């Protein structure tokens, strides 16, 4: 009768435990991979929303800067804001510019972005949310600006 040597018994035992360890690793990966994927997608969504917020702030600021000079009008300011917003978004935003005439002392530009149209996952959790940025600047149209 040939009995397996102690070395052969240990090798066989290691092989069996290694196979069960491989199955446990697959189950652990299936659980952890879902959580990791959720974290990565959430970070991407927050980064995108931060880009949209910064873009709305920049568009409102540069549109207001464009409108404060003498001779500029609300349509030019709106065009400037649309040009800047168009660099990242094709739709889902609205630009409002206050009425500008010769007697205007302030210009107000508001850019509002609808998250439902530009976000990927946020509308599931925040269905009616907007990102809004408003800039108000004094114009250079008042009397005596160039006089000393």
N, CA, C and O atoms as a DFTB+ gen file, in Angstrom:
592 C
 N C O
     1  1       0.819      -1.149       0.000
     2  2       0.000       0.000       0.000
     3  2       0.889       1.246       0.000
     4  3       1.762       1.410       0.852
     5  1       0.642       2.106      -0.967
     6  2       1.414       3.337      -1.089
     7  2       0.663       4.480      -0.433
     8  3      -0.394       4.894      -0.910
     9  1       1.195       4.973       0.632
    10  2       0.609       6.145       1.290
    11  2       1.324       7.389       0.782
    12  3       2.533       7.369       0.554
    13  1       0.560       8.485       0.605
    14  2       1.220       9.715       0.149
    15  2       2.157      10.240       1.221
    16  3       1.879      10.166       2.418
    17  1       3.252      10.761       0.761
    18  2       4.228      11.317       1.696
    19  2       3.657      12.601       2.309
    20  3       2.715      13.175       1.762
    21  1       4.207      13.050       3.423
    22  2       3.715      14.289       4.051
    23  2       3.814      15.497       3.110
    24  3       2.978      16.400       3.147
    25  1       4.852      15.493       2.269
    26  2       5.007      16.607       1.326
    27  2       3.856      16.611       0.316
    28  3       3.335      17.678      -0.010
    29  1       3.454      15.455      -0.178
    30  2       2.357      15.377      -1.140
    31  2       1.039      15.788      -0.495
    32  3       0.212      16.428      -1.145
    33  1       0.827      15.435       0.765
    34  2      -0.408      15.820       1.456
    35  2      -0.499      17.342       1.618
    36  3      -1.566      17.922       1.419
    37  1       0.606      17.984       1.975
    38  2       0.618      19.436       2.121
    39  2       0.352      20.129       0.784
    40  3      -0.380      21.118       0.744
    41  1       0.917      19.641      -0.284
    42  2       0.733      20.240      -1.609
    43  2      -0.727      20.145      -2.023
    44  3      -1.293      21.104      -2.547
    45  1      -1.336      18.984      -1.785
    46  2      -2.734      18.797      -2.142
    47  2      -3.621      19.736      -1.309
    48  3      -4.582      20.298      -1.832
    49  1      -3.310      19.905      -0.039
    50  2      -4.084      20.778       0.834
    51  2      -3.958      22.232       0.379
    52  3      -4.951      22.960       0.378
    53  1      -2.759      22.669      -0.009
    54  2      -2.559      24.029      -0.487
    55  2      -3.345      24.269      -1.775
    56  3      -3.927      25.336      -1.966
    57  1      -3.355      23.290      -2.637
    58  2      -4.055      23.448      -3.905
    59  2      -5.545      23.646      -3.665
    60  3      -6.160      24.497      -4.307
    61  1      -6.132      22.888      -2.764
    62  2      -7.557      23.024      -2.481
    63  2      -7.860      24.379      -1.853
    64  3      -8.840      25.020      -2.234
    65  1      -7.055      24.829      -0.909
    66  2      -7.312      26.114      -0.265
    67  2      -7.080      27.259      -1.248
    68  3      -7.754      28.285      -1.154
    69  1      -6.153      27.115      -2.180
    70  2      -5.916      28.135      -3.190
    71  2      -7.097      28.275      -4.121
    72  3      -7.423      29.385      -4.542
    73  1      -7.744      27.175      -4.451
    74  2      -8.910      27.241      -5.324
    75  2     -10.061      27.960      -4.627
    76  3     -10.758      28.763      -5.249
    77  1     -10.264      27.681      -3.355
    78  2     -11.342      28.362      -2.637
    79  2     -10.999      29.834      -2.438
    80  3     -11.895      30.678      -2.419
    81  1      -9.718      30.152      -2.289
    82  2      -9.297      31.541      -2.142
    83  2      -9.551      32.310      -3.430
    84  3      -9.883      33.495      -3.389
    85  1      -9.399      31.650      -4.569
    86  2      -9.654      32.288      -5.854
    87  2     -11.138      32.659      -5.968
    88  3     -11.464      33.734      -6.473
    89  1     -12.016      31.808      -5.519
    90  2     -13.451      32.115      -5.530
    91  2     -13.788      33.254      -4.590
    92  3     -14.619      34.100      -4.919
    93  1     -13.161      33.291      -3.430
    94  2     -13.398      34.383      -2.480
    95  2     -12.905      35.707      -3.051
    96  3     -13.530      36.746      -2.837
    97  1     -11.802      35.677      -3.765
    98  2     -11.292      36.902      -4.387
    99  2     -12.266      37.420      -5.442
   100  3     -12.470      38.629      -5.552
   101  1     -12.855      36.536      -6.201
   102  2     -13.818      36.954      -7.224
   103  2     -15.044      37.593      -6.595
   104  3     -15.556      38.586      -7.112
   105  1     -15.521      37.042      -5.491
   106  2     -16.678      37.611      -4.799
   107  2     -16.321      38.971      -4.196
   108  3     -17.106      39.914      -4.292
   109  1     -15.153      39.077      -3.582
   110  2     -14.720      40.351      -3.016
   111  2     -14.586      41.411      -4.102
   112  3     -14.983      42.558      -3.902
   113  1     -14.029      41.034      -5.249
   114  2     -13.890      41.980      -6.354
   115  2     -15.264      42.425      -6.851
   116  3     -15.448      43.603      -7.160
   117  1     -16.216      41.526      -6.934
   118  2     -17.554      41.882      -7.411
   119  2     -18.211      42.898      -6.482
   120  3     -18.948      43.768      -6.945
   121  1     -17.961      42.802      -5.209
   122  2     -18.541      43.749      -4.261
   123  2     -17.800      45.079      -4.306
   124  3     -18.435      46.131      -4.377
   125  1     -16.488      45.057      -4.268
   126  2     -15.683      46.268      -4.206
   127  2     -15.702      47.028      -5.535
   128  3     -15.665      48.259      -5.535
   129  1     -15.759      46.328      -6.653
   130  2     -15.736      46.992      -7.962
   131  2     -16.957      47.895      -8.146
   132  3     -16.842      48.977      -8.720
   133  1     -18.123      47.462      -7.667
   134  2     -19.316      48.305      -7.776
   135  2     -19.169      49.595      -6.988
   136  3     -19.519      50.669      -7.478
   137  1     -18.662      49.495      -5.785
   138  2     -18.467      50.679      -4.948
   139  2     -17.416      51.597      -5.564
   140  3     -17.595      52.815      -5.592
   141  1     -16.334      51.027      -6.053
   142  2     -15.274      51.817      -6.677
   143  2     -15.788      52.522      -7.931
   144  3     -15.476      53.694      -8.146
   145  1     -16.559      51.840      -8.751
   146  2     -17.129      52.440      -9.948
   147  2     -18.078      53.586      -9.586
   148  3     -18.072      54.627     -10.243
   149  1     -18.876      53.400      -8.564
   150  2     -19.782      54.457      -8.107
   151  2     -19.003      55.687      -7.634
   152  3     -19.395      56.815      -7.937
   153  1     -17.930      55.490      -6.912
   154  2     -17.104      56.602      -6.435
   155  2     -16.457      57.335      -7.608
   156  3     -16.423      58.565      -7.622
   157  1     -15.945      56.599      -8.588
   158  2     -15.305      57.223      -9.747
   159  2     -16.311      58.038     -10.544
   160  3     -16.015      59.168     -10.933
   161  1     -17.495      57.487     -10.797
   162  2     -18.513      58.206     -11.553
   163  2     -19.008      59.444     -10.795
   164  3     -19.288      60.476     -11.405
   165  1     -19.113      59.340      -9.479
   166  2     -19.512      60.493      -8.675
   167  2     -18.466      61.601      -8.752
   168  3     -18.818      62.774      -8.872
   169  1     -17.204      61.248      -8.687
   170  2     -16.136      62.246      -8.806
   171  2     -16.168      62.913     -10.177
   172  3     -15.973      64.124     -10.281
   173  1     -16.411      62.138     -11.223
   174  2     -16.503      62.711     -12.566
   175  2     -17.681      63.676     -12.672
   176  3     -17.565      64.732     -13.292
   177  1     -18.809      63.318     -12.072
   178  2     -19.992      64.181     -12.120
   179  2     -19.749      65.489     -11.364
   180  3     -20.128      66.558     -11.841
   181  1     -19.122      65.411     -10.192
   182  2     -18.817      66.623      -9.446
   183  2     -17.819      67.498     -10.198
   184  3     -17.947      68.723     -10.184
   185  1     -16.841      66.902     -10.846
   186  2     -15.871      67.667     -11.628
   187  2     -16.558      68.374     -12.793
   188  3     -16.264      69.535     -13.077
   189  1     -17.462      67.685     -13.460
   190  2     -18.193      68.294     -14.580
   191  2     -19.084      69.437     -14.088
   192  3     -19.142      70.493     -14.719
   193  1     -19.769      69.234     -12.978
   194  2     -20.631      70.297     -12.454
   195  2     -19.804      71.498     -12.010
   196  3     -20.255      72.637     -12.131
   197  1     -18.613      71.260     -11.503
   198  2     -17.726      72.363     -11.131
   199  2     -17.277      73.122     -12.379
   200  3     -17.182      74.349     -12.352
   201  1     -17.002      72.408     -13.471
   202  2     -16.649      73.074     -14.725
   203  2     -17.807      73.927     -15.224
   204  3     -17.597      75.051     -15.680
   205  1     -19.027      73.402     -15.141
   206  2     -20.197      74.153     -15.591
   207  2     -20.399      75.394     -14.727
   208  3     -20.717      76.463     -15.248
   209  1     -20.219      75.265     -13.426
   210  2     -20.364      76.416     -12.530
   211  2     -19.334      77.489     -12.851
   212  3     -19.675      78.669     -12.931
   213  1     -18.072      77.092     -13.038
   214  2     -17.026      78.056     -13.376
   215  2     -17.284      78.703     -14.732
   216  3     -17.034      79.894     -14.914
   217  1     -17.783      77.921     -15.677
   218  2     -18.079      78.463     -16.997
   219  2     -19.206      79.489     -16.924
   220  3     -19.141      80.524     -17.588
   221  1     -20.231      79.217     -16.130
   222  2     -21.329      80.165     -15.969
   223  2     -20.834      81.454     -15.315
   224  3     -21.250      82.542     -15.711
   225  1     -19.959      81.348     -14.329
   226  2     -19.395      82.541     -13.688
   227  2     -18.571      83.347     -14.675
   228  3     -18.687      84.571     -14.731
   229  1     -17.738      82.668     -15.454
   230  2     -16.917      83.365     -16.447
   231  2     -17.772      84.024     -17.516
   232  3     -17.512      85.162     -17.906
   233  1     -18.792      83.316     -17.991
   234  2     -19.653      83.872     -19.034
   235  2     -20.368      85.124     -18.539
   236  3     -20.450      86.115     -19.265
   237  1     -20.881      85.092     -17.324
   238  2     -21.562      86.264     -16.773
   239  2     -20.576      87.413     -16.587
   240  3     -20.901      88.559     -16.900
   241  1     -19.401      87.131     -16.092
   242  2     -18.402      88.173     -15.852
   243  2     -17.956      88.827     -17.160
   244  3     -17.963      90.053     -17.269
   245  1     -17.572      88.027     -18.148
   246  2     -17.062      88.595     -19.393
   247  2     -18.167      89.273     -20.201
   248  3     -17.901      90.241     -20.914
   249  1     -19.388      88.784     -20.103
   250  2     -20.499      89.462     -20.776
   251  2     -20.754      90.828     -20.142
   252  3     -21.015      91.801     -20.849
   253  1     -20.679      90.902     -18.819
   254  2     -20.857      92.186     -18.141
   255  2     -19.714      93.136     -18.486
   256  3     -19.945      94.325     -18.707
   257  1     -18.495      92.629     -18.533
   258  2     -17.345      93.461     -18.920
   259  2     -17.515      93.989     -20.336
   260  3     -17.147      95.125     -20.636
   261  1     -18.079      93.153     -21.203
   262  2     -18.302      93.553     -22.586
   263  2     -19.369      94.644     -22.679
   264  3     -19.318      95.482     -23.579
   265  1     -20.324      94.641     -21.764
   266  2     -21.462      95.560     -21.839
   267  2     -21.258      96.881     -21.113
   268  3     -22.047      97.805     -21.309
   269  1     -20.221      97.005     -20.275
   270  2     -20.085      98.241     -19.491
   271  2     -19.477      99.390     -20.283
   272  3     -19.573     100.543     -19.863
   273  1     -18.858      99.102     -21.410
   274  2     -18.208     100.175     -22.181
   275  2     -19.249     100.992     -22.941
   276  3     -20.309     100.471     -23.285
   277  1     -18.963     102.251     -23.204
   278  2     -19.917     103.075     -23.957
   279  2     -20.161     102.500     -25.351
   280  3     -19.231     102.080     -26.039
   281  1     -21.413     102.493     -25.742
   282  2     -21.791     102.013     -27.068
   283  2     -22.201     100.550     -27.119
   284  3     -22.749     100.108     -28.129
   285  1     -21.957      99.793     -26.073
   286  2     -22.339      98.377     -26.064
   287  2     -23.817      98.257     -25.734
   288  3     -24.396      99.152     -25.117
   289  1     -24.430      97.147     -26.145
   290  2     -25.844      96.938     -25.841
   291  2     -26.058      95.540     -25.273
   292  3     -25.118      94.752     -25.176
   293  1     -27.290      95.238     -24.900
   294  2     -27.609      93.961     -24.255
   295  2     -27.412      92.789     -25.207
   296  3     -27.024      91.705     -24.772
   297  1     -27.670      92.982     -26.489
   298  2     -27.506      91.896     -27.457
   299  2     -26.038      91.478     -27.579
   300  3     -25.739      90.292     -27.716
   301  1     -25.130      92.447     -27.530
   302  2     -23.707      92.122     -27.585
   303  2     -23.267      91.362     -26.342
   304  3     -22.480      90.420     -26.432
   305  1     -23.773      91.770     -25.184
   306  2     -23.433      91.064     -23.942
   307  2     -23.967      89.640     -23.969
   308  3     -23.284      88.706     -23.550
   309  1     -25.184      89.479     -24.462
   310  2     -25.765      88.138     -24.553
   311  2     -24.980      87.276     -25.544
   312  3     -24.773      86.085     -25.314
   313  1     -24.550      87.885     -26.638
   314  2     -23.739      87.153     -27.609
   315  2     -22.415      86.697     -27.036
   316  3     -21.955      85.592     -27.324
   317  1     -21.801      87.544     -26.225
   318  2     -20.537      87.176     -25.570
   319  2     -20.737      86.022     -24.595
   320  3     -19.931      85.093     -24.553
   321  1     -21.806      86.084     -23.817
   322  2     -22.091      84.995     -22.875
   323  2     -22.389      83.699     -23.627
   324  3     -21.934      82.632     -23.216
   325  1     -23.140      83.778     -24.715
   326  2     -23.432      82.581     -25.511
   327  2     -22.171      82.003     -26.138
   328  3     -22.030      80.785     -26.243
   329  1     -21.258      82.868     -26.552
   330  2     -19.996      82.383     -27.128
   331  2     -19.192      81.597     -26.093
   332  3     -18.645      80.536     -26.391
   333  1     -19.130      82.130     -24.881
   334  2     -18.358      81.459     -23.829
   335  2     -19.047      80.169     -23.391
   336  3     -18.388      79.141     -23.236
   337  1     -20.358      80.212     -23.190
   338  2     -21.082      79.003     -22.774
   339  2     -21.050      77.933     -23.868
   340  3     -21.052      76.740     -23.566
   341  1     -21.021      78.351     -25.124
   342  2     -20.984      77.408     -26.238
   343  2     -19.693      76.622     -26.337
   344  3     -19.623      75.640     -27.075
   345  1     -18.661      77.038     -25.600
   346  2     -17.411      76.287     -25.628
   347  2     -17.534      74.930     -24.943
   348  3     -16.755      74.020     -25.228
   349  1     -18.508      74.786     -24.040
   350  2     -18.695      73.510     -23.335
   351  2     -20.099      72.945     -23.521
   352  3     -20.270      71.728     -23.594
   353  1     -21.096      73.808     -23.599
   354  2     -22.489      73.362     -23.666
   355  2     -23.135      73.833     -24.964
   356  3     -22.871      74.938     -25.437
   357  1     -23.976      72.991     -25.526
   358  2     -24.711      73.409     -26.723
   359  2     -26.122      73.871     -26.380
   360  3     -26.725      74.632     -27.138
   361  1     -26.649      73.424     -25.255
   362  2     -27.981      73.855     -24.804
   363  2     -28.071      73.658     -23.299
   364  3     -27.129      73.185     -22.664
   365  1     -29.233      74.031     -22.730
   366  2     -29.427      73.828     -21.297
   367  2     -29.058      75.020     -20.448
   368  3     -28.985      74.906     -19.225
   369  1     -28.822      76.168     -21.070
   370  2     -28.489      77.360     -20.299
   371  2     -29.305      78.540     -20.826
   372  3     -29.828      78.509     -21.940
   373  1     -29.397      79.576     -20.002
   374  2     -30.140      80.779     -20.370
   375  2     -29.347      81.992     -19.904
   376  3     -28.800      82.006     -18.802
   377  1     -29.294      83.003     -20.753
   378  2     -28.570      84.235     -20.445
   379  2     -29.576      85.374     -20.373
   380  3     -30.363      85.575     -21.298
   381  1     -29.549      86.120     -19.272
   382  2     -30.408      87.293     -19.103
   383  2     -29.523      88.509     -18.852
   384  3     -28.659      88.497     -17.975
   385  1     -29.753      89.554     -19.636
   386  2     -28.995      90.795     -19.491
   387  2     -29.984      91.910     -19.189
   388  3     -31.025      92.017     -19.837
   389  1     -29.657      92.738     -18.205
   390  2     -30.541      93.862     -17.873
   391  2     -30.602      94.835     -19.045
   392  3     -29.730      94.836     -19.914
   393  1     -31.637      95.657     -19.056
   394  2     -31.801      96.657     -20.109
   395  2     -30.646      97.656     -20.036
   396  3     -30.314      98.165     -18.965
   397  1     -30.041      97.925     -21.198
   398  2     -28.899      98.838     -21.250
   399  2     -29.255      99.982     -22.201
   400  3     -29.618      99.756     -23.355
   401  1     -29.146     101.193     -21.703
   402  2     -29.316     102.365     -22.558
   403  2     -28.277     103.417     -22.165
   404  3     -27.373     103.134     -21.378
   405  1     -28.404     104.616     -22.708
   406  2     -27.406     105.659     -22.471
   407  2     -27.352     106.062     -21.002
   408  3     -26.291     106.438     -20.504
   409  1     -28.483     105.988     -20.302
   410  2     -28.547     106.428     -18.915
   411  2     -28.288     105.311     -17.902
   412  3     -28.335     105.557     -16.697
   413  1     -28.021     104.112     -18.359
   414  2     -27.799     102.983     -17.436
   415  2     -26.520     103.198     -16.642
   416  3     -25.479     103.562     -17.191
   417  1     -26.622     102.968     -15.347
   418  2     -25.424     103.066     -14.499
   419  2     -24.911     101.696     -14.078
   420  3     -23.774     101.567     -13.625
   421  1     -25.747     100.676     -14.229
   422  2     -25.361      99.307     -13.873
   423  2     -25.737      98.352     -14.996
   424  3     -26.689      98.582     -15.741
   425  1     -24.968      97.280     -15.096
   426  2     -25.277      96.183     -16.009
   427  2     -25.323      94.911     -15.176
   428  3     -24.402      94.632     -14.409
   429  1     -26.388      94.148     -15.324
   430  2     -26.525      92.887     -14.606
   431  2     -26.689      91.765     -15.622
   432  3     -27.572      91.812     -16.479
   433  1     -25.829      90.758     -15.517
   434  2     -25.884      89.594     -16.398
   435  2     -26.071      88.359     -15.524
   436  3     -25.320      88.137     -14.574
   437  1     -27.081      87.560     -15.858
   438  2     -27.345      86.319     -15.127
   439  2     -27.289      85.153     -16.105
   440  3     -27.951      85.167     -17.142
   441  1     -26.497      84.152     -15.767
   442  2     -26.416      82.920     -16.554
   443  2     -26.941      81.794     -15.687
   444  3     -26.440      81.560     -14.587
   445  1     -27.963      81.089     -16.188
   446  2     -28.583      79.992     -15.454
   447  2     -28.440      78.718     -16.271
   448  3     -28.781      78.685     -17.454
   449  1     -27.934      77.667     -15.631
   450  2     -27.743      76.379     -16.292
   451  2     -28.675      75.366     -15.642
   452  3     -28.683      75.219     -14.420
   453  1     -29.453      74.673     -16.449
   454  2     -30.383      73.653     -15.968
   455  2     -29.639      72.327     -15.835
   456  3     -29.188      71.763     -16.833
   457  1     -29.508      71.826     -14.602
   458  2     -28.789      70.566     -14.385
   459  2     -29.467      69.381     -15.053
   460  3     -28.802      68.419     -15.436
   461  1     -30.777      69.444     -15.193
   462  2     -31.500      68.349     -15.829
   463  2     -31.092      68.116     -17.261
   464  3     -31.229      67.004     -17.771
   465  1     -30.589      69.152     -17.926
   466  2     -30.200      69.022     -19.325
   467  2     -28.707      68.790     -19.536
   468  3     -28.311      68.254     -20.571
   469  1     -27.875      69.180     -18.578
   470  2     -26.431      69.081     -18.804
   471  2     -25.742      68.030     -17.937
   472  3     -24.629      67.615     -18.259
   473  1     -26.363      67.595     -16.859
   474  2     -25.731      66.628     -15.961
   475  2     -26.043      65.204     -16.402
   476  3     -27.012      64.964     -17.122
   477  1     -25.217      64.267     -15.964
   478  2     -25.417      62.867     -16.305
   479  2     -26.237      62.133     -15.247
   480  3     -27.221      61.466     -15.567
   481  1     -25.828      62.259     -13.992
   482  2     -26.478      61.510     -12.918
   483  2     -27.204      62.391     -11.910
   484  3     -28.096      61.916     -11.208
   485  1     -26.842      63.652     -11.828
   486  2     -27.441      64.548     -10.836
   487  2     -28.954      64.679     -10.975
   488  3     -29.628      64.801      -9.951
   489  1     -29.537      64.661     -12.190
   490  2     -30.999      64.788     -12.276
   491  2     -31.769      63.675     -11.570
   492  3     -32.933      63.869     -11.218
   493  1     -31.153      62.522     -11.355
   494  2     -31.824      61.453     -10.615
   495  2     -32.023      61.841      -9.155
   496  3     -33.005      61.438      -8.532
   497  1     -31.091      62.627      -8.606
   498  2     -31.139      62.998      -7.202
   499  2     -31.625      64.429      -6.986
   500  3     -32.228      64.737      -5.958
   501  1     -31.358      65.305      -7.966
   502  2     -31.747      66.713      -7.882
   503  2     -32.507      67.082      -9.164
   504  3     -31.941      67.725     -10.048
   505  1     -33.773      66.688      -9.276
   506  2     -34.470      66.822     -10.563
   507  2     -34.717      68.249     -11.034
   508  3     -34.756      68.480     -12.242
   509  1     -34.883      69.197     -10.152
   510  2     -35.200      70.564     -10.579
   511  2     -34.148      71.548     -10.094
   512  3     -34.488      72.594      -9.542
   513  1     -32.897      71.230     -10.290
   514  2     -31.815      72.086      -9.803
   515  2     -31.212      72.906     -10.935
   516  3     -31.158      72.474     -12.086
   517  1     -30.765      74.091     -10.575
   518  2     -30.103      74.990     -11.512
   519  2     -28.811      75.486     -10.893
   520  3     -28.662      75.541      -9.673
   521  1     -27.876      75.848     -11.769
   522  2     -26.683      76.565     -11.349
   523  2     -26.835      77.959     -11.919
   524  3     -27.035      78.122     -13.123
   525  1     -26.742      78.961     -11.069
   526  2     -26.957      80.329     -11.520
   527  2     -25.802      81.216     -11.068
   528  3     -25.285      81.079      -9.959
   529  1     -25.414      82.124     -11.951
   530  2     -24.361      83.072     -11.628
   531  2     -24.792      84.453     -12.099
   532  3     -25.209      84.620     -13.245
   533  1     -24.693      85.428     -11.230
   534  2     -25.093      86.798     -11.548
   535  2     -23.925      87.740     -11.288
   536  3     -23.269      87.669     -10.249
   537  1     -23.679      88.625     -12.255
   538  2     -22.628      89.638     -12.117
   539  2     -23.266      91.000     -12.353
   540  3     -24.007      91.191     -13.317
   541  1     -22.972      91.937     -11.470
   542  2     -23.474      93.306     -11.596
   543  2     -22.270      94.242     -11.577
   544  3     -21.461      94.218     -10.650
   545  1     -22.165      95.072     -12.626
   546  2     -21.048      96.005     -12.737
   547  2     -21.563      97.398     -13.059
   548  3     -22.596      97.567     -13.707
   549  1     -20.817      98.388     -12.591
   550  2     -21.140      99.779     -12.924
   551  2     -20.629     100.062     -14.336
   552  3     -19.563      99.589     -14.732
   553  1     -21.401     100.834     -15.079
   554  2     -21.006     101.153     -16.452
   555  2     -20.066     102.346     -16.471
   556  3     -19.861     103.013     -15.457
   557  1     -19.502     102.601     -17.635
   558  2     -18.636     103.749     -17.843
   559  2     -19.391     104.829     -18.611
   560  3     -18.779     105.612     -19.338
   561  1     -20.707     104.878     -18.457
   562  2     -21.530     105.792     -19.240
   563  2     -21.929     107.062     -18.493
   564  3     -22.626     107.890     -19.081
   565  1     -21.550     107.260     -17.289
   566  2     -22.031     108.417     -16.550
   567  2     -21.251     109.678     -16.940
   568  3     -20.119     109.610     -17.420
   569  1     -21.884     110.813     -16.721
   570  2     -21.307     112.113     -17.122
   571  2     -20.073     112.417     -16.283
   572  3     -20.001     112.083     -15.100
   573  1     -19.119     113.052     -16.923
   574  2     -17.937     113.497     -16.206
   575  2     -16.906     112.409     -15.995
   576  3     -16.000     112.594     -15.183
   577  1     -16.996     111.314     -16.667
   578  2     -16.043     110.217     -16.449
   579  2     -14.636     110.646     -16.869
   580  3     -13.661     110.335     -16.186
   581  1     -14.533     111.357     -17.989
   582  2     -13.210     111.704     -18.496
   583  2     -12.761     113.102     -18.061
   584  3     -11.637     113.513     -18.348
   585  1     -13.637     113.827     -17.371
   586  2     -13.258     115.157     -16.921
   587  2     -12.541     115.074     -15.586
   588  3     -12.766     114.154     -14.799
   589  1     -11.665     116.060     -15.339
   590  2     -10.940     116.069     -14.077
   591  2     -11.339     117.213     -13.206
   592  3     -10.815     117.361     -12.102
